[in-house]
Amino acid sequence: MKLSKSISGSLAGAVTLAAACSVNAQTQFSIAYDNAYQGIVSVAGSGFSEDVYLTPFQASYVSGAALPFPTSNPFITFCIDIAPNLQTSGTWIAGTFPTGNPPTPPAQSGAPQIPYVNGGIQEAASIYNAYVGNVDISSSSGQLWGAALQVAIWSDLYGSAFSLTSDGHDLTAVNNLVSTILASSHNIADPSLTSTFWNAVDPVVNQDLIGPQMETGFVPETGTYAAAASACAFLGLMVVRQNQKRK
């Protein structure tokens, strides 16, 4: 069935609006990280084993949608995907973690596709909020906390499928701190947390990230994909209706 010229033109306008909103929902960061700690991460049963930096990311705002309040600029964030890629820039879309068990992360270059454990995403958000204040990529103590918190987040997300071994570096201090974090009262699945989930626009190149807690009830300014999509759909529908009325 062919669309009338008026309606097809209206739909084209709606698509243009949607594309514009999707672009506006994206935030570009420059990323800084440190190389103080390295280790070999492995995923059981997948054959994946990779020598990686155990590092937090220091994300600095470059352009695009505003940071969700009260996120500072720059801010410390961690990758939630086990992947060998470390990029110094990229584009992400802000949202919140689902309260249930999220779907399997997208496949990435050189990394396996393994599911999150039940409640792992909430546990990771909880320890992030509890300990991120100790992380600083410019101090030795802060680097240690950064390495340990990254490993602890992966451990929460992937459970027994994830393991860390030394690649020649002494990881005793890292592993001891990981054990402390995971044994703490903060390592709980708290569905009330509204931590930021930074969804990588290009997941083959950049990892998805976990970020600071959003203010309760706050929706980022065009930073949440769902909100942007809803707004675009509404605008598109209005365009179509206006054109239908003119016929």
N, C-alpha and C positions, 0 to 999 in steps of 0.2 A: 504494500500500500504506500503510495506517495504522499508525502507531507505537502501541504500548501506552501507556497513561497513565503507567506507571512509567518507561518508557524516554524518552518525550517530556519528562517532567518532569526526568529526569536530564540530558538534552541541554540543556534550558533552563538548568539549573544550571551546566553546563559553559560555555555561552555567557556567562553572568553572570561566571564566573570569568575567562574570556578577556578580557572587557571590562575587568574590574578590573585585570588584569595589564597590559593595553595602556595604561591610564591611568597606572599606576605606572611604566611604562617611559619616560614622557615627562618632560622637564626644561624648566622655564620659565626664560627669561633676560630680563633687561633689557639693552638694547643702547645703547652710547654710540659715537658716531663723530665725525669732524671734517670740516670743509669747506675745508681748506687747499688741496686740489688738485681741479680739475675738468677733465674732458675729454669729447670725443665718442667713444663707442665704437660701432663698426659691425661688422656680420657680413656678409661677402661673399655675394652672391647671395640674401639674405633680404629686403633692403629695410629692415632694422632699423638705425636710427641714433638714439642717445640721448645727451643731455647728462647725465653722471652725476658723482657724487662718487667720487674714487679714494681710497677709505678702508678701513682695517681696521675691524673691529668689536671693541669691548671688551665682552665678554659677562660679566655678573654673575649668579650663581645667585640665583634667586628661590624656587623650590619644585620638588617632584617628585623624580625619581630622582637619586641622588648623582652627582657628576662622576666620570668614570673616573680612577682613579689613574694618574699623579701630576698631573693637571690642577689648576692653581691657581685661585683665585677672587679677583678676576676673571681672565680670560685673553683673549689676543688671538686672533681668528679671522678668516677671510676667506670671502667668498661665492665659490662655484664655479660659480654660474649667472650668466649675463649677463642682468640684469634691472634695470629702473629703480626698483624698490621699495626704500625704506629705511624700516624700521620700528624703533620704539624698544623693542619687546618681542615675544615669541613663544614658541612651544613646539617643541622638537626631540626626536628620539630618537637616542641615541648608538649607533654601530656602528663597524666598521672598513672601510676601503676594500677592495674585492675585489682579488685579485692579478692578475686578468686585466683585459681592457678592459671597463669597466662599460657598462650600457645607456645609451641616450640620456636626458639629463635630462628631467624632466617639463616640460610646457608651462607657462609662467607668463604672467601678465597683462602684455601689452605687449612680450613678448620672444619671439624665435624658438626653435624646438626644433632644436638642432644637436648632433651627436654629439661625444663626446670623441675626441681623436686617440689612436692606439695608444700606450700607455705614459704618456700625459699625466698621468693621475691619480697615478702613482708619482713622476713628475718634480716635480709640484706639491707633493706631500708632502715630497719631499727638500729643495726650496728653502725650504719653510715651516720645517722643522726647523732648517735651517742659519741662517736670517736673522731669524726672528721675534723673537729677543732684541734686535734693533736697533730694533724698532718701539715707539713711545710716542706716543699721540695728544695728549699734553700738551706736547711739545717740537717745535721746528721740524725738528730732525734726525730725530726719531722719526716725524714726520708724513711726511717725504720718503721714509723707508724703507717706511712703510706704503703709500703710494701706489705706489711702485715694485714692492713685493712683490705687491700686488694685481694690477697689470698683468702682471707676470711669471707669476703663477699662471694668469691667463686665457690668456696666450700659450701656456703649456704645454698647457693643457686643450683649446684650440680651434685651435691652430696658425695657419695662414695665413688661416683664416676670420675671425679676430679682428684688428681694427686700432684704433689710438688716434690721434686728431688733436686739435689744440688748439681750444678754444672761445673763445679770446682770452687764456687764461692761458698763461704761459711754461712749457712742459713740458720744456724742455731738460734740466734736472737730473733729472727723473723718467725720461725716456727713456735718458739716459746710465747711470743706475743700473740700469734694467731690462736694458740690454745687458750690464752687468757681471754681474748675477745669472744671466742665461741662458747666458753664456759660461763660467761658473765650473764647477769640477769637481763641485760639489754638484748640478748640474742633470742628474741621471741617473735612470733608472727603476730604483729599488731596491725590489723586491718584499718585502724583509724588514721594511720600515717598517710599523708598525701605527698609523699616524696615525688620529685620530678623525674619522669622517665623521658630521656632525650632519645628520640627515635632517629637513627641515622638515615638521611635522605638517600645515601648510596651505601647500603650495608655491606657491599662487597669490598669497599675501600675503608670505611670507618665503622667502629663498633658503636652499638647502642650504649648509652651512658645512664648512670644513676646520679641524681643531683639532689640539692637541698630540698627540705620540706617546704611546700607551698603554704601560704596562709589559708586557714580553713575557709572553704567556700570561695576561694579566689579562682577565677578563670583567667589565664594569661591573655593579654591583649593580642588577639589573632594568633596566639602561640599554640593553642591546642587544636589539633587537626580536626577533631570532631566539631568543635565550635565553629571553626572556619568553614567546614563543609556544610554545616547546617545553614549558616548565613548565606553562603553562595547558592545553596539549593533554593532558599526562600527568595533571594533576589532574582534567580533565574525563573522561578515560577511566576513572580510578579511581572517579569518582562513578557512571558508568554501570554498571561491573562490580559495584559494591557493591549497587546496586539490582536488578541481574539476579539476584544470589545470593539476595536476599530473596524472590523470586517463588516 
